[in-house]
Amino acid sequence: MDSEDGFYSGDMNSMFIGDGSMEGFMNALNDLPSQRLHNAINGPLETIKHLVLDCGASLLYQDPIDYCTALHLAADAGRSETVKWLLEAGTPWDIANKMDQTAGDIALCAGYKKCFKAFLEGAVEQEYGWWWGVREVLTPENRNWLKIGSRKRKYDNTNDDYLRSWVLYEKPEPHDSNTIAMITKEGTGVMMEWERPLMKETARLLCKDMGEGISILNIGFGLGIIDSYFQEYGPANHTIIEGHPQCLQYMRKNGWYDRPNVRILEGRWQDFIGPTARRNVKWPPIPGKTVKESQGLGRFDVVYFDTFQEGYVGHLEILKCVPRLLSGPKAKFSFFHGHSRRDRFAYDVYTIVASRHANDLGLTTEWTDCWIDPKTMWYSLDEPETGDSDGGLYPYKIPISMLAPTVPRHHVPNCGWVALHQYEKPIQGVST
């Protein structure tokens, strides 16, 4: 049968489900509704709906040989309407087959543009809705089949664990005395020198046309690369939030505590921002302000967010607070966008998702590409080859968000921090 996008030449007779084991293979033989779903993938959409909704066919059903799901088969056949419905029904977009391909990879390689567009839109809707708690996405028993798995991702360490752990400031390239990296005791990079071009361009985009005397908030110091670039723009108030004790020592050793326009807040950002902020904060003086005027965090012309081991959960937490941190309509917010960076398609998905989540909180976002030489990139000293091997094929994306109260958005109750200042409780049911 011809597909919606072109001719389909796949073999439908070998489609079963399992985990590759004999037990999985035997379970596949006994799962007749799910077998019928795979065999019917080229048929009418109503038949597919009937098999899933009325007969109990599993959307997570995988062939024991190639581990393809019905979604993979629909993409391979170019069935865009079927792909759309399977995603809406909860099939995880990032489930991979034995070749580590998602259905989107298959549609893209086959040149099925309409089908790929349906897959991209469905993937975005899943991630966008799941994080707000308004969309259900199925999860296979073996999560290893989730190629990205950002929704259920388990970090090796949480941010709390990281702040209690030992970090090192090392020279990863002995032949180059000018490079230094902040790494965990396991050798995982927290901040590396190769990020410098990205930090420089981010600082430029945030501070250009702002003039001197602006107020800047940076959350997460690391090596202080972006803070060094911020200083070049002559801020009157440069506030830095950093919670790692050894990073604070590094800052003190390198003179950051002595800079007249810098205010350093020691602790996690949640200690100072949002509904969990501490009540007993002893606020350091704001440069040029009285003690009374220095009470509280204040508002800023520029806000930047780049922490370690918080993932998209941390991103959403700070995003809810951003509108109350910005000084006005010309103020800007940015963050280090490394969400699902290792996969190009997933990176594009999370770029769109992040924009939509920002819209929901009254922010509009523009993106700028920044290319990094992949030969300079690494994530772990023990496994330098695990760096961004495809980094030369697609750029990092730098977001610049600004207040835009009239931006079209989907109202999601309880998604925003709306306290007028840190001591007030958030108002339930209001998004901004």
C-alpha positions as CSV (number, residue, x, y, z in Angstrom):
1,M,0.0,0.0,0.0
2,D,1.2,3.5,-0.8
3,S,2.0,5.7,2.2
4,E,0.7,9.2,2.7
5,D,4.2,10.5,1.8
6,G,5.4,7.9,-0.6
7,F,5.8,4.2,-1.4
8,Y,6.2,1.9,1.5
9,S,8.3,-1.3,1.1
10,G,8.7,-2.6,4.7
11,D,8.1,-6.1,5.8
12,M,5.0,-6.3,8.1
13,N,5.2,-10.1,8.7
14,S,7.9,-10.0,11.3
15,M,6.4,-7.6,13.8
16,F,6.2,-9.0,17.3
17,I,6.9,-7.7,20.7
18,G,9.4,-8.4,23.5
19,D,12.7,-7.5,25.1
20,G,14.9,-9.8,23.0
21,S,14.7,-12.7,25.5
22,M,12.9,-16.0,24.9
23,E,10.4,-15.1,27.5
24,G,9.7,-11.8,25.7
25,F,9.4,-13.7,22.4
26,M,6.9,-16.1,23.9
27,N,4.9,-13.3,25.4
28,A,4.8,-11.7,22.0
29,L,3.3,-14.8,20.5
30,N,0.5,-14.7,23.1
31,D,-0.2,-11.0,22.6
32,L,-2.6,-11.3,19.6
33,P,-4.1,-7.8,19.8
34,S,-0.7,-6.1,19.8
35,Q,0.4,-8.3,16.9
36,R,-2.7,-7.3,15.0
37,L,-1.9,-3.7,15.7
38,H,1.5,-4.0,14.1
39,N,0.0,-6.0,11.1
40,A,-2.7,-3.4,10.7
41,I,-0.5,-0.3,10.6
42,N,-1.1,0.3,6.9
43,G,-4.9,0.0,7.4
44,P,-7.5,2.5,8.3
45,L,-6.9,4.7,11.3
46,E,-10.2,3.6,12.8
47,T,-9.0,0.0,12.8
48,I,-5.9,1.0,14.7
49,K,-8.0,3.0,17.3
50,H,-10.3,-0.1,17.7
51,L,-7.4,-2.4,18.4
52,V,-5.9,0.0,21.0
53,L,-9.1,1.3,22.7
54,D,-11.3,-1.8,22.4
55,C,-9.1,-4.8,22.1
56,G,-6.3,-3.8,24.5
57,A,-3.4,-3.7,22.0
58,S,-0.3,-2.2,23.7
59,L,1.3,1.0,22.3
60,L,4.5,-0.1,23.9
61,Y,4.5,-3.4,22.0
62,Q,8.0,-4.0,20.5
63,D,9.2,-6.6,18.0
64,P,11.7,-9.0,19.7
65,I,14.0,-8.8,16.7
66,D,14.2,-5.1,15.9
67,Y,12.3,-3.7,18.9
68,C,10.1,-1.5,16.7
69,T,6.8,-0.2,18.0
70,A,3.6,0.6,16.1
71,L,4.9,4.2,16.0
72,H,8.1,3.1,14.3
73,L,6.1,1.1,11.7
74,A,3.7,4.0,11.1
75,A,6.7,6.3,10.5
76,D,8.4,3.8,8.2
77,A,5.2,3.6,6.2
78,G,4.8,7.4,6.1
79,R,1.4,7.3,7.8
80,S,1.3,10.9,9.2
81,E,-2.2,10.7,10.6
82,T,-1.5,7.4,12.3
83,V,1.8,8.8,13.8
84,K,-0.2,11.8,15.1
85,W,-2.8,9.7,16.8
86,L,-0.3,7.2,18.3
87,L,1.5,10.1,19.9
88,E,-1.7,11.7,21.1
89,A,-2.6,8.3,22.7
90,G,0.5,8.4,24.8
91,T,3.2,6.4,22.8
92,P,6.5,8.0,24.0
93,W,8.1,9.8,21.1
94,D,11.6,9.0,22.3
95,I,11.3,5.2,22.4
96,A,14.1,3.6,20.3
97,N,14.4,0.5,18.3
98,K,17.4,-1.8,18.2
99,M,19.2,0.6,15.8
100,D,18.7,3.4,18.4
101,Q,16.2,5.1,16.1
102,T,13.1,6.9,17.1
103,A,10.2,7.0,14.8
104,G,11.2,10.5,13.9
105,D,14.7,9.3,12.8
106,I,13.0,6.8,10.5
107,A,10.6,9.3,9.0
108,L,13.4,11.8,8.5
109,C,15.7,9.3,6.8
110,A,12.9,8.1,4.5
111,G,12.2,11.7,3.5
112,Y,8.6,11.7,4.7
113,K,8.2,15.4,5.4
114,K,4.6,15.4,6.4
115,C,5.1,12.4,8.7
116,F,8.2,14.0,10.3
117,K,6.3,17.2,10.8
118,A,3.5,15.3,12.6
119,F,6.1,13.5,14.7
120,L,7.9,16.8,15.7
121,E,4.6,18.4,16.7
122,G,3.6,15.4,18.6
123,A,6.9,15.2,20.5
124,V,6.7,18.9,21.4
125,E,3.1,18.5,22.7
126,Q,4.1,15.5,24.8
127,E,7.0,17.2,26.5
128,Y,5.3,20.5,26.9
129,G,2.1,19.0,28.4
130,W,3.9,16.4,30.6
131,W,5.9,19.0,32.5
132,W,2.8,21.0,33.3
133,G,1.0,17.9,34.4
134,V,-1.7,18.1,31.7
135,R,-0.4,15.3,29.4
136,E,0.1,11.6,30.1
137,V,2.9,9.7,28.4
138,L,3.4,6.0,28.7
139,T,6.6,4.6,30.1
140,P,8.0,1.2,29.2
141,E,9.0,-1.2,32.0
142,N,12.6,-1.0,30.7
143,R,13.4,2.7,30.5
144,N,16.6,1.9,28.6
145,W,14.5,2.0,25.5
146,L,13.8,5.7,26.0
147,K,16.5,7.3,23.8
148,I,16.2,10.7,25.6
149,G,14.0,10.0,28.7
150,S,14.1,13.6,29.9
151,R,10.7,13.2,31.6
152,K,11.9,10.3,33.8
153,R,15.6,10.9,33.8
154,K,17.4,9.9,36.9
155,Y,20.5,12.0,37.4
156,D,23.7,10.3,38.8
157,N,23.6,13.1,41.4
158,T,21.0,15.6,42.4
159,N,22.0,19.2,42.9
160,D,21.9,18.7,46.7
161,D,24.3,15.8,46.3
162,Y,26.6,17.9,44.1
163,L,26.7,20.7,46.6
164,R,27.8,18.3,49.3
165,S,30.4,16.6,47.0
166,W,34.1,17.4,46.4
167,V,35.0,19.3,43.2
168,L,38.3,20.0,41.7
169,Y,39.8,22.8,39.7
170,E,42.1,21.0,37.3
171,K,44.1,21.7,34.1
172,P,42.7,19.1,31.8
173,E,45.3,19.9,29.1
174,P,48.7,19.9,30.7
175,H,50.3,21.4,27.6
176,D,48.1,24.5,27.9
177,S,48.6,26.3,31.2
178,N,45.8,28.8,30.4
179,T,43.0,26.2,30.6
180,I,41.2,25.1,33.7
181,A,38.1,23.1,34.3
182,M,35.8,22.6,37.3
183,I,35.1,18.8,37.6
184,T,33.6,16.4,40.0
185,K,35.7,13.8,41.9
186,E,34.5,11.3,39.3
187,G,36.0,13.5,36.5
188,T,32.7,14.8,35.1
189,G,32.9,18.4,33.8
190,V,30.9,21.0,35.7
191,M,32.3,23.9,33.6
192,M,34.9,23.7,31.0
193,E,37.1,26.1,29.0
194,W,35.4,25.1,25.7
195,E,32.2,26.9,26.9
196,R,34.0,30.3,26.7
197,P,32.7,31.3,23.2
198,L,29.2,30.4,24.3
199,M,29.5,32.5,27.5
200,K,31.0,35.4,25.6
201,E,28.2,35.5,23.1
202,T,25.5,35.1,25.7
203,A,26.9,38.0,27.7
204,R,27.0,40.1,24.6
205,L,23.4,39.4,23.7
206,L,22.2,40.1,27.2
207,C,24.1,43.3,27.8
208,K,24.3,44.9,24.3
209,D,22.5,48.3,24.1
210,M,21.9,48.2,27.9
211,G,24.5,50.9,28.8
212,E,26.6,51.0,31.9
213,G,25.3,50.9,35.4
214,I,22.9,48.0,34.9
215,S,22.0,45.4,37.5
216,I,23.0,41.7,36.8
217,L,22.0,38.5,38.5
218,N,24.0,35.3,37.7
219,I,22.9,32.0,39.3
220,G,25.8,29.5,39.2
221,F,29.4,30.8,39.1
222,G,31.4,27.7,38.1
223,L,34.6,29.1,36.6
224,G,33.2,32.6,36.5
225,I,33.6,32.8,32.7
226,I,30.3,34.6,32.0
227,D,30.8,36.8,35.1
228,S,34.1,38.0,33.7
229,Y,32.4,39.0,30.5
230,F,29.6,40.7,32.5
231,Q,32.1,42.8,34.3
232,E,33.3,44.2,30.9
233,Y,29.8,45.9,30.6
234,G,30.3,48.0,33.8
235,P,27.4,46.8,35.9
236,A,26.5,48.9,39.0
237,N,25.2,45.8,40.8
238,H,26.5,42.4,39.9
239,T,24.9,39.8,42.2
240,I,26.1,36.2,42.1
241,I,24.4,33.2,43.7
242,E,26.6,30.2,44.3
243,G,26.1,27.3,46.7
244,H,29.2,25.1,46.4
245,P,31.7,25.7,49.3
246,Q,34.8,25.0,47.1
247,C,33.5,27.3,44.4
248,L,33.1,30.0,47.0
249,Q,36.7,29.4,48.0
250,Y,37.8,29.7,44.4
251,M,35.8,33.0,44.1
252,R,37.5,34.4,47.3
253,K,40.9,33.3,46.1
254,N,40.5,35.0,42.8
255,G,39.3,38.3,44.2
256,W,35.6,38.2,43.5
257,Y,34.7,39.1,47.0
258,D,36.8,42.2,46.7
259,R,35.2,43.7,43.6
260,P,33.3,46.8,44.6
261,N,30.3,46.2,42.3
262,V,29.9,42.5,43.2
263,R,27.5,41.0,45.8
264,I,27.8,37.3,46.5
265,L,25.0,35.3,48.0
266,E,26.2,32.0,49.5
267,G,23.7,29.2,49.1
268,R,21.3,27.5,46.6
269,W,19.2,29.9,44.5
270,Q,16.1,28.5,46.2
271,D,17.4,30.0,49.5
272,F,16.9,33.5,48.0
273,I,14.2,33.2,45.3
274,G,10.7,31.9,45.2
275,P,8.3,30.4,47.7
276,T,11.0,28.4,49.5
277,A,13.3,31.4,50.1
278,R,14.7,31.6,53.6
279,R,13.3,34.2,56.0
280,N,16.5,34.9,57.9
281,V,18.8,36.0,55.1
282,K,21.5,38.4,56.1
283,W,21.7,40.4,52.9
284,P,25.2,41.7,51.9
285,P,25.0,45.3,50.9
286,I,24.2,46.2,47.3
287,P,26.9,48.4,45.8
288,G,25.9,52.0,46.0
289,K,22.9,51.2,48.3
290,T,22.2,51.7,52.0
291,V,21.8,48.8,54.3
292,K,18.0,49.3,54.3
293,E,17.9,49.5,50.5
294,S,20.0,46.3,50.3
295,Q,17.4,44.2,52.1
296,G,15.9,41.6,49.7
297,L,17.2,40.4,46.4
298,G,15.8,43.2,44.2
299,R,15.1,43.2,40.5
300,F,17.6,43.0,37.6
301,D,18.2,44.2,34.1
302,V,19.9,40.9,33.3
303,V,19.3,37.5,34.8
304,Y,21.4,34.4,33.8
305,F,20.8,30.8,35.0
306,D,23.4,28.0,34.7
307,T,23.5,25.4,37.6
308,F,24.6,21.8,37.7
309,Q,22.5,18.7,38.1
310,E,19.1,20.4,38.2
311,G,18.0,19.5,34.7
312,Y,14.7,20.7,33.2
313,V,13.1,20.4,36.6
314,G,15.3,23.2,37.9
315,H,14.8,25.1,34.7
316,L,11.0,25.3,35.2
317,E,11.4,26.2,38.8
318,I,13.5,29.3,38.0
319,L,11.4,30.1,35.0
320,K,8.4,30.5,37.2
321,C,10.3,33.1,39.2
322,V,11.8,35.1,36.3
323,P,9.0,37.6,35.7
324,R,9.3,38.8,39.3
325,L,13.1,39.1,38.9
326,L,13.2,41.3,35.8
327,S,13.3,45.1,36.2
328,G,11.0,45.9,33.3
329,P,10.1,45.4,29.7
330,K,13.7,45.9,28.5
331,A,15.2,43.4,31.0
332,K,16.5,40.1,29.7
333,F,16.8,36.5,30.9
334,S,18.9,33.7,29.5
335,F,20.0,30.2,30.5
336,F,22.5,27.6,29.4
337,H,20.5,25.4,27.0
338,G,21.9,22.0,27.3
339,H,18.6,20.1,27.6
340,S,18.8,16.9,25.7
341,R,21.8,18.3,23.9
342,R,23.3,14.9,22.9
343,D,20.5,14.3,20.4
344,R,19.9,16.9,17.7
345,F,16.2,16.2,17.3
346,A,15.5,16.2,21.1
347,Y,17.5,19.4,21.4
348,D,15.2,21.0,18.8
349,V,12.2,19.6,20.7
350,Y,13.3,21.1,23.9
351,T,14.1,24.5,22.3
352,I,10.5,24.7,21.2
353,V,9.2,23.4,24.6
354,A,11.3,25.9,26.5
355,S,9.9,28.7,24.4
356,R,6.3,27.6,25.0
357,H,6.8,27.2,28.7
358,A,8.3,30.7,28.8
359,N,5.2,32.0,26.9
360,D,3.0,30.6,29.5
361,L,4.7,32.8,32.1
362,G,4.5,36.0,30.0
363,L,7.9,35.8,28.3
364,T,8.8,35.9,24.7
365,T,12.1,34.2,23.5
366,E,14.4,34.6,20.6
367,W,17.2,32.2,19.9
368,T,20.7,32.7,18.5
369,D,23.0,30.0,17.1
370,C,26.5,29.6,18.6
371,W,28.9,27.1,16.9
372,I,31.5,25.3,19.1
373,D,34.4,23.4,17.7
374,P,33.6,19.8,18.5
375,K,37.3,18.9,18.8
376,T,37.5,21.1,21.9
377,M,34.5,19.6,23.6
378,W,34.4,17.0,26.3
379,Y,32.2,16.0,29.3
380,S,34.4,13.6,31.3
381,L,38.1,13.2,31.8
382,D,37.8,9.5,31.9
383,E,35.9,9.3,28.6
384,P,36.8,12.3,26.5
385,E,35.4,10.6,23.4
386,T,31.9,10.9,24.9
387,G,31.9,14.6,24.1
388,D,29.6,16.3,21.6
389,S,30.6,14.1,18.6
390,D,27.9,15.7,16.4
391,G,28.5,19.2,17.8
392,G,30.0,20.4,14.5
393,L,26.7,19.5,12.8
394,Y,24.4,21.7,14.9
395,P,25.0,24.7,17.1
396,Y,24.2,25.5,20.6
397,K,21.2,27.8,21.0
398,I,21.3,30.8,23.1
399,P,17.8,32.0,24.4
400,I,17.1,35.7,25.2
401,S,13.7,36.1,26.9
402,M,11.9,39.3,27.7
403,L,8.7,40.2,29.4
404,A,5.7,40.2,27.0
405,P,2.4,40.1,29.0
406,T,0.3,39.9,25.8
407,V,2.1,36.9,24.3
408,P,-0.3,34.1,23.3
409,R,-0.2,31.4,25.9
410,H,-1.9,28.4,27.3
411,H,-3.2,29.1,30.9
412,V,-1.8,26.5,33.3
413,P,-3.0,26.9,36.9
414,N,-0.3,27.0,39.6
415,C,2.6,27.2,37.1
416,G,4.0,30.5,38.3
417,W,5.5,32.0,41.4
418,V,3.4,35.2,41.9
419,A,4.6,36.3,45.4
420,L,5.1,40.0,45.4
421,H,8.2,39.5,47.5
422,Q,9.9,36.5,49.1
423,Y,7.9,36.4,52.3
424,E,4.5,36.2,50.6
425,K,2.9,32.9,49.8
426,P,2.1,32.2,46.1
427,I,-1.4,32.8,45.1
428,Q,-3.0,29.5,43.9
429,G,-4.5,29.3,40.5
430,V,-2.7,32.3,39.0
431,S,0.0,31.7,36.4
432,T,1.8,35.0,36.6
